[in-house]
Amino acid sequence: MRISTDGLIIKEQNIGEQDRLVTVLTRSNGIIRAFVKNGRSIKSTKGSATRLLCYSRLVLYINRDTYIIDEAQSEEMFIKLRTDIVKMSLAQYFCELAAVLAPLEQPAEDYLRLMLNALYLLCRNTQPQQVIKAAVELRMMSFYGYMPDLVCCNQCKCYEAAEMYFLPRSGILLCGACKGDISEYSISLGMGVVTAMRHCIYADFNKLFSFTLSDQGLNILERASEEYLIIHMERSFQTLDFYKTMRT
């Protein structure tokens, strides 16, 4: 059976002397692993379109559980990311997140759209990396079924207060009055950060990355979103560790 779809290459691995095995986030089939025969040959018409971070139109041949890329035509290669090691490492972190969170062999249009928009913004350099990173983490976790409850204080239901705390393990907000003696680990948030986190989760997709914060607020936002993801995924991400190393 042959199918046509579009997808983003999120991982590549050399096989033998000329072949390549790629992991692709596709619109119609979610995460798939596909072989690119002769993909490393300089004569290959599929070589450049099946490299890491290439967004391409693909024709796939499916034989039982095996995917083979018959045709590949590049739509976007995100060249600017390849000349900046910090941006490239953040993009690879997004790829690792998608590989873990996006569905296998099921439609994944929301995940693909999120990834493409994030990569475009990284290339354009119009938003701080902390904004892009937090929006990807929180929205992708929400897609996955781990949306935190940030509508209001979990206890008294107030929408905003002078003090608001985020509890990464519970995924809830508490105002200062309700936090009281609760011993669970929490992160103190200003209302600007609370609003930004709500935006990352609840905003219309075409406005997802459209918000601003102070430098201090960006640092708190990044910490809160990252810790929430790490706690609930119960794992580390090597690409995230590398990104942090490169950014310092």
C-alpha positions in Angstrom: 0.0 0.0 0.0 1.2 3.5 -0.8 0.2 6.7 1.0 1.0 10.4 0.6 1.5 12.7 3.6 3.6 15.5 4.9 5.9 15.2 7.9 8.9 16.5 9.9 12.0 14.4 10.3 12.7 14.3 14.0 15.4 11.7 14.1 17.8 10.1 11.7 20.1 7.0 11.9 22.5 5.7 9.3 21.9 2.0 8.3 24.6 0.1 6.4 26.6 2.1 3.9 23.9 3.9 2.0 20.6 3.6 3.8 19.0 5.8 6.5 16.3 5.0 9.1 14.3 8.1 10.0 11.6 8.9 12.6 8.9 11.1 11.1 6.1 13.1 12.7 3.5 12.9 10.0 0.2 14.7 9.7 -1.8 11.6 8.9 0.0 8.7 10.6 1.6 10.4 13.6 5.0 9.0 14.6 6.4 6.4 12.2 9.9 5.0 11.5 10.7 4.6 7.8 13.6 3.4 5.7 15.2 5.6 3.1 17.0 3.3 0.7 20.2 4.9 -0.7 19.3 8.0 1.3 22.9 8.8 1.9 24.0 8.5 -1.7 25.0 11.8 -3.4 22.8 10.7 -6.3 19.7 10.2 -4.1 16.7 12.3 -4.9 15.5 11.7 -1.3 18.7 12.5 0.6 18.3 16.2 1.5 14.5 15.9 2.1 15.0 13.1 4.7 17.5 14.8 6.9 16.9 15.9 10.5 14.4 18.8 10.8 13.4 18.7 7.2 9.7 19.2 6.6 8.8 17.3 3.4 6.1 15.8 1.3 6.4 12.1 1.4 5.2 9.1 -0.5 5.4 6.0 1.7 5.2 2.4 0.8 3.8 0.2 3.6 4.6 -3.5 3.7 3.1 -5.1 6.8 4.6 -3.1 9.6 7.5 -1.6 7.6 7.5 1.9 6.1 9.7 2.8 3.1 10.0 6.3 1.8 9.6 6.1 -2.0 9.5 9.8 -2.7 10.4 12.9 -0.7 10.2 16.5 -1.6 11.5 19.2 0.8 9.1 22.0 1.8 11.2 23.6 4.5 14.7 22.8 5.8 15.0 25.4 8.6 18.5 26.3 7.4 18.9 29.1 10.0 18.7 26.6 12.9 21.7 24.7 11.5 24.0 27.7 12.0 23.1 28.3 15.6 24.0 25.5 18.0 21.8 26.8 20.8 18.7 27.1 18.6 19.5 23.7 17.0 19.8 22.0 20.4 16.4 23.5 21.5 14.9 22.3 18.2 16.3 18.8 18.9 14.7 18.9 22.4 11.3 19.6 20.7 11.9 16.6 18.4 12.6 14.4 21.4 9.4 15.6 23.1 7.4 14.8 20.0 8.9 11.4 19.7 7.8 10.6 23.3 4.4 12.4 23.3 2.9 12.3 19.8 0.7 9.3 18.9 2.1 6.3 17.0 0.5 5.7 13.6 -2.5 7.9 14.3 -3.3 11.4 13.0 -1.2 14.0 14.7 -2.0 17.3 13.0 -1.9 19.4 16.2 1.5 18.1 17.1 2.9 18.7 13.7 1.5 22.2 13.5 2.9 23.0 17.0 6.4 21.8 16.0 6.4 23.7 12.7 5.3 27.0 14.2 7.9 26.6 17.0 10.7 26.0 14.5 9.6 28.9 12.3 9.7 31.2 15.3 13.1 29.9 16.3 14.4 30.8 12.8 12.8 34.2 12.8 14.1 35.1 16.3 11.1 37.3 17.1 10.2 35.7 20.4 12.5 34.8 23.4 13.4 31.1 23.4 11.8 30.8 26.9 8.4 31.7 25.4 8.7 29.2 22.6 10.0 26.5 24.9 7.3 26.9 27.6 4.5 27.1 25.0 5.6 23.9 23.3 6.0 22.0 26.6 2.7 23.0 28.1 0.6 22.7 24.9 2.2 19.4 24.0 1.6 18.0 27.5 -2.1 19.2 27.1 -2.4 17.3 23.8 -1.0 14.3 25.6 -3.7 14.4 28.3 -1.7 16.1 31.1 -3.2 19.6 31.0 -2.7 21.3 34.3 -5.7 23.0 35.9 -4.8 26.7 35.9 -8.3 28.3 35.7 -8.3 29.4 39.3 -7.2 28.5 42.9 -8.0 24.9 43.4 -9.4 25.6 46.8 -11.3 28.9 47.0 -11.7 29.3 43.2 -10.4 32.8 43.1 -9.1 33.8 39.6 -6.2 36.0 40.8 -4.6 37.0 44.0 -1.6 38.9 45.2 0.2 35.5 45.7 -0.3 32.5 43.5 1.5 29.2 43.7 1.9 26.5 41.1 2.2 22.9 42.3 4.0 21.0 39.5 3.2 17.5 40.9 -0.5 18.2 41.3 -0.8 20.5 38.3 -2.9 23.0 40.2 -2.8 26.6 41.4 -3.3 27.8 45.0 -3.6 31.3 46.2 -1.4 32.5 49.1 -4.3 32.2 51.5 -5.1 28.6 50.6 -1.6 27.4 50.3 -1.2 27.7 54.1 0.7 24.9 55.5 0.5 22.6 52.5 3.9 21.0 52.3 3.8 19.9 48.6 6.6 21.6 46.5 5.3 24.8 44.9 6.6 27.6 42.7 5.6 31.2 43.5 4.2 32.9 40.4 3.4 36.5 39.8 0.2 37.2 38.0 2.1 37.8 34.8 3.4 34.3 34.8 0.0 32.8 35.8 -1.5 34.6 32.8 1.3 33.4 30.5 0.8 29.8 31.6 -2.9 30.1 31.1 -2.2 31.5 27.6 0.1 28.6 26.7 -2.7 26.1 27.5 -6.0 27.8 26.7 -5.2 30.4 23.9 -6.3 30.0 20.3 -3.5 28.2 18.4 -2.8 31.2 16.1 -2.1 33.3 19.2 -0.2 30.7 21.2 3.3 32.3 21.1 2.0 35.9 21.3 2.8 37.1 24.8 5.5 39.0 26.6 7.1 38.8 30.1 9.9 40.4 32.0 13.2 38.6 32.1 12.4 37.4 35.7 9.0 36.3 34.6 10.4 34.3 31.7 12.8 32.5 34.0 9.9 31.6 36.4 7.7 30.5 33.4 10.5 28.3 32.0 11.1 26.7 35.4 7.4 26.0 36.1 6.7 24.5 32.7 9.9 22.4 32.5 9.5 21.0 36.1 5.8 20.1 35.4 6.8 18.2 32.3 9.8 16.4 33.9 7.8 15.4 37.0 4.9 13.9 35.0 7.0 12.2 32.3 9.1 10.7 35.1 12.2 10.9 32.9 15.0 13.2 31.8 15.7 14.4 28.3 19.3 14.3 27.0 18.6 17.0 24.5 17.2 19.3 27.2 20.4 18.8 29.2 22.5 19.6 26.2 20.4 22.7 25.4 21.0 24.0 28.9 24.7 23.4 28.6 24.9 25.3 25.3 22.9 28.2 26.6 25.1 28.9 29.6 
